Amino acid sequence: MRDVLPELLDWWQAGESVGVGTVVATFRSAPRPPGASMLVGPDGTAVGSVSGGCVEGAVYELAQEVVADGRPVLQRYGVSDDDAFAVGLTCGGILDVYVESVSRTTFPQLGEIAADIEAGRPVALATVIEHPDPTRVGARLIIGPERVIAGSLGSARADDAVYDDALGLLAAGTNATLTYGPDGERRGEGMRVFVWSFAPKPRMLVFGAIDFAAAVAKVGSFLGYRVTVCDARPVFATHSRFPDADEVIVDWPHRYLAAEAAAGRIDPRTVMTVLTHDPKFDVPLLEVALRLPQVAYVGAMGSRRTHEDRLARLREAGLTDEELARLSSPIGLDLGARTPEETAVSIAAEIIAGRWGGSGQPLAVRHGRIHGSVSPGM
């Protein structure tokens, strides 16, 4: 929903009703992840995507029907022989799409949620997408890190169960469909609840204000990270040199990272790229980075000789083999990259592969599903 929220909010503020289709579960090689949304506006405009083009036509028509009668629908699109080409889903996947009508009447809290997302405040939205009692389908619970903000799923027991589980999803920035008994029983079935987790953007910390850093910052921003470039040299660490970074910090990298960690601003989704390849900068920095308990990725640039020298220095500093094993160095996947832009792509590819459990091999030489079912690790 985050990608289509500006358009949705515009129509909502104008008092219009909007058809919203959201991927709530995927199986096999579905092309879009849970949380991907498509809007059908009051003027017939389509915004966003639930399948990269595979089933948009079918969802478009269903959204118009849902807006007309007001009843939400949970629809599964698969690859059965009879209907695969009828809806256009030829990619080999299966996806569940929840379609609802959103307006000021059906979703009065949307403005508050949008304000939280814009301000970077974490908020989760839990919606009943399936229930034996049709009147409870569409019930919502809005959850903050410390309390239920508004709404109810129909009973205190259901609210409590979903609240506890949604906090974990919110901390990880993960969307998921959860299954309970009709009244929130944890080992039951019958009620399915989709949880959107609108956590702040994950962070990418780029250490070393060099030309490669500008390319990495650009790719990181494109991938949805909040990008920070940090270097101790003020002549190089300037906003004009890194226009795609959200912030440029002049400080010793190890000191900045230690302060950020102490302030609780480093989490399991944070990725770090150390591009200085200068021992006086990167060894103290990596001492801090590799000892942090929860970081998604730490990569360091340099030749193999630089890497071996760096490892020796880090061992002298007391780092264990287990801690050193967390370091990706030389940084990036082997793409034959030469330019800063190509190198940035190779670094991004390694980060993505680590996040989703990818092998980094060409898909043409692999067998099985294209899109794995691994939960994101970053």
C-alpha positions in Angstrom: 0.0 0.0 0.0 2.9 2.4 0.7 3.6 2.9 -3.0 0.1 3.9 -3.9 -0.7 5.8 -0.7 -0.4 9.3 -2.1 -3.0 8.6 -4.8 -5.3 6.8 -2.4 -5.1 9.6 0.1 -5.9 12.2 -2.5 -9.1 10.4 -3.5 -9.9 9.6 0.2 -9.6 13.3 1.1 -11.9 14.2 -1.8 -14.6 12.0 -0.4 -14.4 9.4 -3.1 -14.6 5.6 -2.9 -11.6 3.7 -4.2 -11.3 0.0 -5.1 -8.1 -1.4 -3.5 -6.7 -4.8 -4.3 -3.9 -6.1 -2.1 -1.7 -9.2 -2.4 -2.1 -10.9 1.0 -0.5 -14.2 0.3 1.7 -15.8 -2.4 2.7 -19.3 -3.3 5.3 -20.6 -5.8 6.5 -18.0 -8.2 4.1 -15.1 -7.6 5.8 -12.0 -8.9 4.7 -9.4 -6.3 5.1 -9.8 -2.5 2.4 -9.5 0.1 1.4 -5.9 0.6 1.6 -4.9 -3.1 -1.5 -3.0 -3.9 -3.5 -1.7 -6.9 -6.0 1.1 -6.9 -9.1 1.6 -9.1 -10.1 5.2 -8.8 -13.5 6.8 -9.2 -12.6 7.9 -12.7 -11.5 4.4 -13.7 -7.8 5.1 -13.3 -5.6 2.1 -12.3 -2.6 2.8 -10.1 -0.1 0.3 -8.9 0.2 -3.5 -9.5 -0.5 -6.7 -7.7 1.2 -9.1 -10.2 3.4 -7.1 -12.6 0.7 -7.3 -15.3 -0.5 -10.9 -14.9 -3.9 -10.5 -13.3 -4.4 -6.7 -13.2 -7.4 -6.9 -15.6 -9.3 -9.4 -13.5 -8.5 -7.4 -10.3 -9.6 -4.2 -12.0 -13.0 -5.6 -12.8 -13.4 -7.1 -9.3 -12.5 -3.8 -7.7 -15.2 -2.0 -9.6 -17.8 -4.6 -8.4 -16.6 -4.3 -4.8 -17.0 -0.5 -4.9 -20.5 -0.9 -6.3 -21.8 -3.3 -3.7 -19.5 -2.5 -0.8 -18.6 -6.1 0.1 -14.9 -7.0 0.3 -13.8 -10.1 -1.5 -10.8 -12.4 -1.0 -9.9 -13.9 -4.4 -7.3 -16.5 -5.3 -5.6 -16.4 -8.7 -3.7 -19.5 -9.8 -2.5 -21.4 -12.8 -5.1 -24.1 -13.3 -5.3 -25.2 -16.9 -8.8 -23.8 -17.4 -8.4 -20.2 -16.1 -4.7 -19.4 -16.3 -4.9 -17.5 -19.6 -8.4 -16.2 -18.8 -7.0 -13.9 -16.1 -3.5 -13.7 -17.6 -1.6 -15.4 -14.8 1.0 -17.3 -16.8 4.0 -16.8 -14.5 3.4 -20.0 -12.6 2.4 -18.5 -9.3 -0.6 -18.4 -7.0 -1.7 -15.3 -5.2 -4.5 -14.3 -2.9 -5.8 -10.8 -3.4 -8.0 -9.0 -1.0 -10.2 -6.4 -2.7 -12.1 -3.7 -0.7 -13.7 -0.3 -1.1 -11.9 2.4 0.8 -13.5 5.8 1.6 -13.9 8.1 4.5 -16.8 6.0 5.7 -15.2 2.6 5.4 -11.7 3.6 6.6 -11.9 6.8 8.7 -8.4 6.3 10.2 -6.5 6.3 6.8 -5.5 10.0 7.3 -3.9 9.2 10.7 -2.0 6.2 9.3 -0.8 8.2 6.3 0.5 10.9 8.7 2.4 8.3 10.8 4.0 6.8 7.6 5.0 10.2 6.3 6.6 11.1 9.7 8.5 7.8 9.9 6.5 6.5 12.9 6.0 2.7 12.9 2.4 1.6 12.6 0.7 -1.7 11.6 -2.7 -2.2 10.1 -4.4 -5.5 10.7 -7.5 -6.4 8.6 -9.7 -9.4 8.8 -9.7 -10.8 5.2 -11.6 -14.1 5.9 -14.0 -15.1 8.7 -17.0 -17.5 9.1 -19.0 -14.4 10.1 -19.1 -12.2 7.0 -19.8 -9.1 9.0 -16.4 -9.3 10.6 -14.6 -9.3 7.2 -13.0 -5.9 6.8 -12.6 -5.2 10.5 -9.4 -3.3 11.3 -7.0 -2.9 14.2 -4.4 -0.1 14.1 -1.3 -0.9 16.1 1.6 1.1 17.3 4.8 -0.1 18.9 3.4 0.3 22.4 -0.4 0.1 22.1 -3.5 -0.5 20.0 -4.2 2.9 18.5 -7.7 2.3 17.2 -10.2 -0.2 15.9 -11.1 -3.8 16.8 -11.3 -7.2 15.0 -14.5 -8.1 16.8 -13.4 -9.4 20.2 -10.9 -8.6 22.9 -9.4 -12.1 22.5 -8.8 -11.6 18.8 -7.4 -8.1 19.3 -4.9 -9.4 21.9 -3.7 -12.3 19.8 -3.2 -10.2 16.7 -1.6 -7.3 18.6 1.1 -9.6 20.0 1.9 -11.1 16.6 1.7 -7.8 14.8 4.4 -6.3 17.0 6.8 -8.8 15.8 6.0 -8.2 12.2 6.3 -4.4 12.8 9.7 -4.8 14.3 10.9 -6.7 11.3 9.1 -4.5 8.8 7.3 -7.6 7.3 3.8 -8.0 5.9 2.0 -11.3 6.5 -1.3 -13.2 6.7 -2.0 -14.7 10.1 -4.4 -17.5 10.8 -6.5 -18.0 14.0 -9.7 -19.5 15.2 -12.9 -17.5 14.7 -12.3 -15.7 18.1 -8.6 -15.4 17.9 -7.7 -18.9 19.0 -4.0 -19.4 18.2 -4.4 -23.1 17.2 -7.6 -22.7 15.3 -8.7 -21.9 11.8 -11.3 -19.8 10.2 -10.1 -16.3 10.7 -7.3 -14.9 8.5 -5.9 -11.5 9.2 -3.5 -9.5 7.0 -1.0 -7.3 8.7 0.6 -4.4 6.9 3.8 -3.3 8.7 4.6 0.3 7.9 8.0 0.5 9.5 10.4 3.3 8.7 12.7 2.7 5.7 15.6 0.4 6.4 18.9 2.1 6.6 21.9 1.9 4.4 25.1 3.3 5.9 27.8 4.1 3.3 31.2 4.7 4.9 33.8 6.5 2.7 33.0 9.6 0.6 34.5 8.3 -2.7 33.1 8.1 -6.2 31.9 4.6 -5.6 29.9 5.8 -2.6 27.8 8.2 -4.8 26.8 5.3 -7.0 26.0 3.0 -4.0 23.9 5.8 -2.4 21.9 6.2 -5.7 21.2 2.5 -5.9 20.4 2.2 -2.2 17.9 5.1 -2.5 16.3 3.4 -5.5 15.9 0.1 -3.5 14.1 2.0 -0.8 16.8 2.5 1.8 17.3 5.6 3.9 20.9 6.3 2.9 23.5 7.9 5.1 27.0 8.7 3.8 29.6 9.2 6.5 33.3 10.3 6.2 35.6 12.1 8.6 36.9 14.4 5.8 34.6 17.5 5.4 36.1 18.4 2.0 34.7 15.2 0.6 31.6 14.6 2.7 29.3 17.2 1.1 25.6 17.1 0.0 26.6 18.3 -3.4 28.7 15.2 -4.0 26.0 12.9 -2.7 22.6 14.2 -3.9 20.9 10.9 -3.5 21.8 10.4 0.1 19.2 11.3 2.8 22.0 12.7 5.0 25.7 13.2 4.8 27.6 13.0 8.1 31.1 14.4 8.8 32.5 12.2 11.6 34.9 9.4 12.2 32.9 6.3 10.9 33.5 4.1 14.0 32.5 6.9 16.3 29.3 7.7 14.3 28.3 4.0 14.1 28.9 3.4 17.8 26.7 6.4 18.6 23.9 5.3 16.3 24.0 1.8 17.8 23.8 3.2 21.3 20.8 5.4 20.4 19.0 2.3 19.0 19.0 3.4 15.4 20.6 0.3 14.1 18.3 -2.7 13.5 18.3 -6.1 11.8 17.4 -4.5 8.5 20.4 -2.2 8.4 23.0 -2.7 5.7 26.5 -1.2 5.8 29.0 -0.7 3.0 32.6 0.2 4.0 34.2 1.7 0.9 37.2 3.5 2.5 39.8 0.6 2.1 42.0 2.6 4.4 43.0 0.7 7.7 42.9 3.8 9.9 39.2 4.2 8.9 37.9 0.7 8.2 39.5 -1.4 10.9 38.1 0.6 13.9 34.7 0.8 12.0 34.6 -2.9 11.4 35.4 -3.6 15.0 32.2 -1.9 15.9 30.1 -3.2 13.0 31.0 -6.8 13.3 30.3 -6.9 17.0 26.8 -5.5 16.7 24.3 -8.3 17.5 21.8 -7.6 14.7 22.8 -6.2 11.3 21.7 -7.5 7.9 24.8 -6.9 5.9 28.4 -5.6 6.4 30.5 -5.4 3.2 33.9 -3.9 2.8 35.7 -2.8 -0.4 39.2 -3.7 -1.3 41.5 -6.1 -3.1 42.1 -9.6 -1.8 45.5 -8.5 -0.5 43.7 -5.6 1.3 41.1 -8.1 2.6 43.8 -10.4 4.1 45.6 -7.5 5.7 42.3 -6.3 7.1 41.5 -9.7 8.6 44.9 -9.8 10.2 44.4 -6.4 11.8 40.9 -7.3 13.0 42.1 -10.6 14.6 44.8 -8.6 16.4 42.0 -6.3 17.7 40.3 -9.4 19.2 37.6 -10.3 16.7 36.6 -13.9 16.6 36.3 -16.1 13.5 32.5 -16.1 14.1 32.4 -12.3 14.0 34.7 -12.1 11.0 32.5 -14.6 9.1 29.8 -11.9 9.0 32.0 -9.7 6.8 31.4 -9.7 3.0 34.8 -8.9 1.6 35.8 -8.3 -1.1 32.3 -6.6 -1.4 29.7 -7.5 -4.0 28.9 -10.4 -6.4 31.2 -11.3 -9.2 29.6 -9.4 -12.1 32.8 -8.3 -13.7 32.0 -4.8 -12.6 34.5 -2.0 -13.4 32.8 1.4 -13.1 31.4 2.8 -9.9 27.9 2.3 -11.2 28.5 -1.3 -12.1 30.2 -1.9 -8.7 27.2 -0.4 -7.0 24.9 -2.9 -8.8 27.1 -5.8 -7.7 26.9 -4.6 -4.1 23.2 -4.2 -4.3 22.9 -7.7 -5.9 24.7 -9.2 -2.9 22.5 -7.4 -0.5 19.4 -8.6 -2.3 20.6 -12.2 -2.5 21.3 -12.2 1.2 17.9 -10.7 1.9 15.9 -13.4 0.0 18.3 -16.3 0.1 19.3 -16.1 -3.5 22.3 -17.9 -4.9 23.6 -15.2 -7.2 23.7 -17.7 -10.1 22.0 -17.0 -13.5 18.4 -18.2 -13.4 18.9 -19.9 -16.7 21.2 -22.5 -15.1 19.0 -23.1 -12.1 15.9 -25.3 -11.7 12.8 -24.9 -9.6 10.9 -21.8 -8.6 12.2 -18.4 -9.6 10.8 -16.7 -6.6 11.7 -18.6 -3.4 9.6 -18.7 -0.3 12.4 -17.6 2.1 11.3 -14.9 4.5 13.3 -11.7 4.2 16.4 -11.7 6.3 17.2 -8.0 5.9 
